[in-house]
Amino acid sequence: MTELEKNRTLLVDSNIWLYAFIEGQDLRKSGIAKSVIQDNNSAIIVSTQIINEISVNLIRKTSFSEDEIQQLVVSFYGKYDVVEINKQILLKASEIRNHHKFSFWDSIIFASALYANAEILYSEDMHDGFAIDNTTITNPFG
């Protein structure tokens, strides 16, 4: 299946990835997170901020080595579209904070999803059901 044949575009927040990577946290959430990430009908997007958050947490919670972090980074860039934070995203994030009272980091993630034209932003931490343009926050565990 080509990227154009995929039904929807998703940006998956770091907490979803961590549930998929660290099974001992919550088995139900781990199963749901894995199904989100393995959704073959979707094109998954990840931002550099999310890669950073995942890396920090894997180092802290699972003692990932630098070699493992490097492999993870290479894997993300090889398997997914990676949105790198830029001026346009930072300015949109500021607009989101100003109008919708999002946190600094959440506004950057949402702005990244908008920039990448993601239809769904999967996150456990943000406002489930909130939407701007064609991007909607969805809590997959809700």
MIDOSE-1310 file (N, C-alpha, C; in nm, 2 decimals, decimal comma, always signed):
residues 142
mtel	+0,08/-0,12/+0,00/+0,00/+0,00/+0,00/+0,09/+0,12/+0,00; +0,06/+0,22/-0,09/+0,14/+0,34/-0,10/+0,09/+0,44/+0,00; +0,17/+0,54/+0,03/+0,13/+0,65/+0,12/+0,00/+0,71/+0,07; -0,02/+0,73/-0,06/-0,14/+0,79/-0,11/-0,27/+0,70/-0,09
eknr	-0,25/+0,57/-0,08/-0,36/+0,48/-0,06/-0,41/+0,48/+0,09; -0,33/+0,53/+0,18/-0,36/+0,52/+0,32/-0,49/+0,61/+0,34; -0,57/+0,57/+0,43/-0,70/+0,63/+0,46/-0,69/+0,76/+0,53; -0,59/+0,77/+0,63/-0,58/+0,89/+0,71/-0,44/+0,91/+0,75
tllv	-0,41/+1,03/+0,80/-0,28/+1,07/+0,85/-0,29/+1,09/+1,00; -0,20/+1,03/+1,08/-0,20/+1,04/+1,22/-0,07/+1,10/+1,27; -0,08/+1,19/+1,37/+0,04/+1,22/+1,45/+0,02/+1,16/+1,58; +0,12/+1,08/+1,63/+0,11/+1,00/+1,75/+0,20/+1,06/+1,86
dsni	+0,14/+1,11/+1,97/+0,21/+1,17/+2,08/+0,30/+1,07/+2,15; +0,40/+1,13/+2,22/+0,50/+1,04/+2,29/+0,44/+0,94/+2,39; +0,34/+0,98/+2,46/+0,28/+0,89/+2,56/+0,23/+0,76/+2,50; +0,17/+0,77/+2,38/+0,12/+0,65/+2,31/+0,24/+0,56/+2,27
wlya	+0,34/+0,62/+2,21/+0,46/+0,54/+2,18/+0,52/+0,47/+2,30; +0,52/+0,55/+2,42/+0,58/+0,49/+2,54/+0,50/+0,37/+2,59; +0,37/+0,38/+2,58/+0,29/+0,26/+2,62/+0,31/+0,14/+2,53; +0,34/+0,17/+2,40/+0,37/+0,06/+2,31/+0,51/+0,00/+2,34
fieg	+0,60/+0,09/+2,37/+0,74/+0,04/+2,39/+0,76/-0,02/+2,53; +0,69/+0,03/+2,63/+0,71/-0,02/+2,77/+0,59/-0,09/+2,82; +0,58/-0,22/+2,80/+0,46/-0,30/+2,82/+0,42/-0,31/+2,97; +0,51/-0,29/+3,06/+0,48/-0,31/+3,20/+0,40/-0,20/+3,26
qdlr	+0,38/-0,09/+3,20/+0,31/+0,03/+3,25/+0,16/-0,01/+3,27; +0,10/-0,05/+3,17/-0,05/-0,08/+3,17/-0,08/-0,16/+3,05; -0,11/-0,29/+3,07/-0,13/-0,39/+2,96/-0,24/-0,35/+2,86; -0,35/-0,29/+2,91/-0,46/-0,25/+2,83/-0,41/-0,14/+2,74
ksgi	-0,35/-0,04/+2,80/-0,30/+0,08/+2,72/-0,19/+0,04/+2,62; -0,11/-0,06/+2,66/+0,00/-0,10/+2,57/-0,06/-0,17/+2,45; -0,16/-0,25/+2,47/-0,23/-0,32/+2,35/-0,29/-0,22/+2,26; -0,36/-0,12/+2,32/-0,43/-0,01/+2,23/-0,32/+0,07/+2,16
aksv	-0,21/+0,11/+2,23/-0,11/+0,19/+2,17/-0,04/+0,11/+2,05; -0,02/-0,02/+2,07/+0,04/-0,10/+1,96/-0,05/-0,10/+1,84; -0,18/-0,11/+1,87/-0,27/-0,12/+1,75/-0,28/+0,01/+1,68; -0,27/+0,12/+1,75/-0,26/+0,26/+1,69/-0,14/+0,27/+1,60
iqdn	-0,02/+0,23/+1,65/+0,10/+0,24/+1,58/+0,11/+0,14/+1,46; +0,04/+0,03/+1,47/+0,05/-0,08/+1,37/-0,07/-0,07/+1,27; -0,14/+0,04/+1,28/-0,26/+0,07/+1,19/-0,21/+0,08/+1,04; -0,23/-0,02/+0,96/-0,18/-0,02/+0,82/-0,26/+0,07/+0,73
nsai	-0,37/+0,12/+0,78/-0,45/+0,20/+0,69/-0,42/+0,35/+0,71; -0,32/+0,38/+0,79/-0,28/+0,52/+0,82/-0,14/+0,55/+0,80; -0,11/+0,67/+0,76/+0,02/+0,72/+0,75/+0,06/+0,79/+0,88; +0,16/+0,74/+0,95/+0,19/+0,79/+1,08/+0,30/+0,90/+1,07
ivst	+0,28/+1,00/+1,14/+0,38/+1,12/+1,14/+0,43/+1,13/+1,29; +0,55/+1,17/+1,30/+0,61/+1,19/+1,43/+0,69/+1,32/+1,42; +0,70/+1,40/+1,52/+0,78/+1,52/+1,52/+0,91/+1,50/+1,59; +1,00/+1,59/+1,57/+1,13/+1,58/+1,64/+1,11/+1,59/+1,79
qiin	+1,02/+1,68/+1,83/+0,99/+1,69/+1,97/+0,94/+1,56/+2,03; +0,86/+1,49/+1,96/+0,81/+1,36/+2,01/+0,93/+1,26/+2,02; +1,01/+1,26/+1,92/+1,13/+1,17/+1,92/+1,21/+1,20/+2,05; +1,23/+1,33/+2,07/+1,31/+1,37/+2,19/+1,25/+1,32/+2,32
eisv	+1,11/+1,34/+2,33/+1,04/+1,30/+2,45/+1,05/+1,15/+2,47; +1,03/+1,07/+2,37/+1,04/+0,93/+2,38/+1,18/+0,89/+2,42; +1,28/+0,95/+2,36/+1,42/+0,91/+2,39/+1,45/+0,94/+2,54; +1,42/+1,06/+2,59/+1,44/+1,09/+2,73/+1,37/+0,99/+2,82
nlir	+1,25/+0,96/+2,79/+1,18/+0,87/+2,88/+1,23/+0,72/+2,87; +1,28/+0,68/+2,76/+1,33/+0,55/+2,75/+1,47/+0,54/+2,82; +1,55/+0,64/+2,81/+1,67/+0,65/+2,89/+1,64/+0,64/+3,04; +1,55/+0,72/+3,08/+1,52/+0,73/+3,23/+1,44/+0,61/+3,28
ktsf	+1,35/+0,56/+3,20/+1,26/+0,45/+3,26/+1,31/+0,31/+3,23; +1,39/+0,30/+3,12/+1,43/+0,16/+3,08/+1,58/+0,15/+3,06; +1,65/+0,25/+3,09/+1,80/+0,25/+3,08/+1,85/+0,22/+2,94; +1,78/+0,28/+2,84/+1,82/+0,26/+2,70/+1,96/+0,32/+2,69
sede	+2,05/+0,25/+2,61/+2,18/+0,30/+2,59/+2,18/+0,40/+2,47; +2,29/+0,47/+2,45/+2,30/+0,56/+2,34/+2,29/+0,49/+2,21; +2,35/+0,37/+2,20/+2,33/+0,29/+2,08/+2,19/+0,26/+2,05; +2,11/+0,23/+2,15/+1,97/+0,20/+2,13/+1,89/+0,32/+2,09
iqql	+1,93/+0,44/+2,15/+1,86/+0,57/+2,11/+1,89/+0,60/+1,97; +2,02/+0,58/+1,93/+2,05/+0,61/+1,79/+1,98/+0,52/+1,69; +1,96/+0,39/+1,73/+1,88/+0,30/+1,64/+1,74/+0,34/+1,64; +1,68/+0,39/+1,75/+1,55/+0,44/+1,76/+1,53/+0,56/+1,66
vvsf	+1,62/+0,65/+1,67/+1,61/+0,77/+1,58/+1,62/+0,73/+1,44; +1,71/+0,64/+1,40/+1,72/+0,60/+1,26/+1,59/+0,53/+1,22; +1,54/+0,45/+1,31/+1,41/+0,37/+1,28/+1,30/+0,47/+1,25; +1,28/+0,57/+1,34/+1,18/+0,67/+1,32/+1,19/+0,74/+1,18
ygky	+1,31/+0,78/+1,15/+1,33/+0,85/+1,02/+1,31/+0,75/+0,90; +1,34/+0,63/+0,92/+1,32/+0,53/+0,82/+1,18/+0,49/+0,79; +1,10/+0,48/+0,90/+0,96/+0,43/+0,89/+0,85/+0,53/+0,87; +0,88/+0,65/+0,93/+0,77/+0,75/+0,94/+0,81/+0,88/+0,88
dvve	+0,71/+0,96/+0,85/+0,74/+1,10/+0,81/+0,77/+1,18/+0,94; +0,88/+1,24/+0,94/+0,92/+1,32/+1,06/+0,91/+1,47/+1,03; +0,83/+1,54/+1,12/+0,81/+1,68/+1,10/+0,92/+1,75/+1,19; +1,00/+1,83/+1,13/+1,10/+1,90/+1,21/+1,05/+2,04/+1,25
inkq	+1,07/+2,07/+1,37/+1,02/+2,20/+1,42/+1,08/+2,32/+1,34; +0,99/+2,41/+1,30/+1,04/+2,52/+1,22/+0,97/+2,65/+1,26; +1,00/+2,76/+1,20/+0,94/+2,89/+1,23/+0,79/+2,89/+1,22; +0,74/+2,83/+1,12/+0,60/+2,83/+1,09/+0,53/+2,75/+1,21
illk	+0,58/+2,64/+1,25/+0,52/+2,56/+1,36/+0,53/+2,64/+1,49; +0,64/+2,70/+1,52/+0,65/+2,78/+1,64/+0,56/+2,89/+1,65; +0,54/+2,96/+1,54/+0,44/+3,07/+1,53/+0,30/+3,03/+1,55; +0,26/+2,91/+1,48/+0,13/+2,86/+1,50/+0,11/+2,81/+1,64
asei	+0,21/+2,75/+1,70/+0,20/+2,71/+1,84/+0,17/+2,83/+1,93; +0,23/+2,94/+1,91/+0,21/+3,06/+1,99/+0,06/+3,10/+1,97; +0,01/+3,10/+1,85/-0,13/+3,13/+1,82/-0,22/+3,04/+1,90; -0,19/+2,91/+1,90/-0,27/+2,81/+1,97/-0,27/+2,84/+2,12
rnhh	-0,15/+2,87/+2,18/-0,14/+2,90/+2,32/-0,23/+3,03/+2,35; -0,22/+3,13/+2,27/-0,28/+3,25/+2,29/-0,44/+3,24/+2,28; -0,49/+3,16/+2,19/-0,63/+3,15/+2,17/-0,69/+3,03/+2,25; -0,62/+2,93/+2,27/-0,68/+2,81/+2,33/-0,62/+2,76/+2,46
kfsf	-0,52/+2,84/+2,51/-0,46/+2,81/+2,64/-0,39/+2,67/+2,66; -0,34/+2,62/+2,55/-0,26/+2,50/+2,55/-0,13/+2,53/+2,62; -0,06/+2,42/+2,68/+0,07/+2,43/+2,73/+0,17/+2,46/+2,62; +0,29/+2,51/+2,65/+0,39/+2,54/+2,55/+0,42/+2,41/+2,47
wdsi	+0,45/+2,30/+2,53/+0,48/+2,18/+2,46/+0,37/+2,12/+2,38; +0,25/+2,12/+2,44/+0,13/+2,06/+2,37/+0,10/+2,15/+2,25; +0,12/+2,28/+2,26/+0,09/+2,36/+2,14/+0,18/+2,34/+2,02; +0,30/+2,30/+2,05/+0,40/+2,27/+1,95/+0,36/+2,14/+1,88
ifas	+0,32/+2,04/+1,96/+0,27/+1,91/+1,90/+0,15/+1,94/+1,82; +0,05/+2,01/+1,87/-0,07/+2,04/+1,79/-0,03/+2,11/+1,66; +0,05/+2,21/+1,67/+0,10/+2,29/+1,55/+0,17/+2,20/+1,45; +0,25/+2,11/+1,50/+0,32/+2,01/+1,41/+0,21/+1,92/+1,34
alya	+0,11/+1,88/+1,41/+0,00/+1,80/+1,35/-0,07/+1,88/+1,24; -0,09/+2,01/+1,26/-0,16/+2,09/+1,16/-0,07/+2,11/+1,04; +0,06/+2,14/+1,07/+0,16/+2,16/+0,96/+0,17/+2,03/+0,87; +0,16/+1,92/+0,93/+0,17/+1,79/+0,85/+0,03/+1,74/+0,80
naei	-0,07/+1,82/+0,82/-0,21/+1,79/+0,77/-0,26/+1,66/+0,83; -0,22/+1,63/+0,96/-0,27/+1,51/+1,02/-0,42/+1,53/+1,05; -0,49/+1,42/+1,03/-0,64/+1,43/+1,06/-0,66/+1,40/+1,21; -0,58/+1,31/+1,26/-0,59/+1,28/+1,40/-0,46/+1,30/+1,48
lyse	-0,47/+1,36/+1,59/-0,35/+1,37/+1,68/-0,39/+1,28/+1,80; -0,33/+1,16/+1,81/-0,35/+1,07/+1,92/-0,27/+1,12/+2,04; -0,34/+1,15/+2,15/-0,27/+1,19/+2,27/-0,36/+1,15/+2,39; -0,30/+1,11/+2,50/-0,37/+1,08/+2,62/-0,38/+1,21/+2,70
dmhd	-0,29/+1,31/+2,68/-0,28/+1,42/+2,77/-0,36/+1,55/+2,73; -0,40/+1,55/+2,61/-0,46/+1,68/+2,56/-0,61/+1,67/+2,56; -0,68/+1,77/+2,51/-0,82/+1,79/+2,51/-0,89/+1,70/+2,41; -0,94/+1,58/+2,45/-1,00/+1,49/+2,36/-1,12/+1,55/+2,29
gfai	-1,12/+1,54/+2,16/-1,22/+1,59/+2,08/-1,20/+1,73/+2,03; -1,10/+1,80/+2,08/-1,07/+1,94/+2,04/-1,02/+1,93/+1,89; -1,06/+2,03/+1,81/-1,02/+2,03/+1,67/-0,99/+2,17/+1,62; -0,90/+2,18/+1,53/-0,87/+2,30/+1,46/-0,85/+2,25/+1,31
dntt	-0,92/+2,32/+1,22/-0,92/+2,29/+1,08/-0,96/+2,14/+1,07; -0,88/+2,06/+1,01/-0,91/+1,91/+0,99/-0,84/+1,82/+1,09; -0,78/+1,88/+1,19/-0,70/+1,80/+1,29/-0,78/+1,79/+1,42; -0,80/+1,67/+1,47/-0,88/+1,64/+1,59/-0,79/+1,56/+1,69
itnp	-0,79/+1,61/+1,81/-0,72/+1,53/+1,92/-0,81/+1,41/+1,96; -0,75/+1,30/+1,97/-0,83/+1,18/+2,01/-0,75/+1,10/+2,11; -0,81/+1,07/+2,22/-0,75/+0,99/+2,32/-0,79/+0,84/+2,29; -0,69/+0,76/+2,25/-0,73/+0,63/+2,21/-0,77/+0,54/+2,33
fg	-0,74/+0,58/+2,45/-0,77/+0,50/+2,57/-0,91/+0,54/+2,63; -0,97/+0,65/+2,57/-1,09/+0,70/+2,63/-1,21/+0,62/+2,61
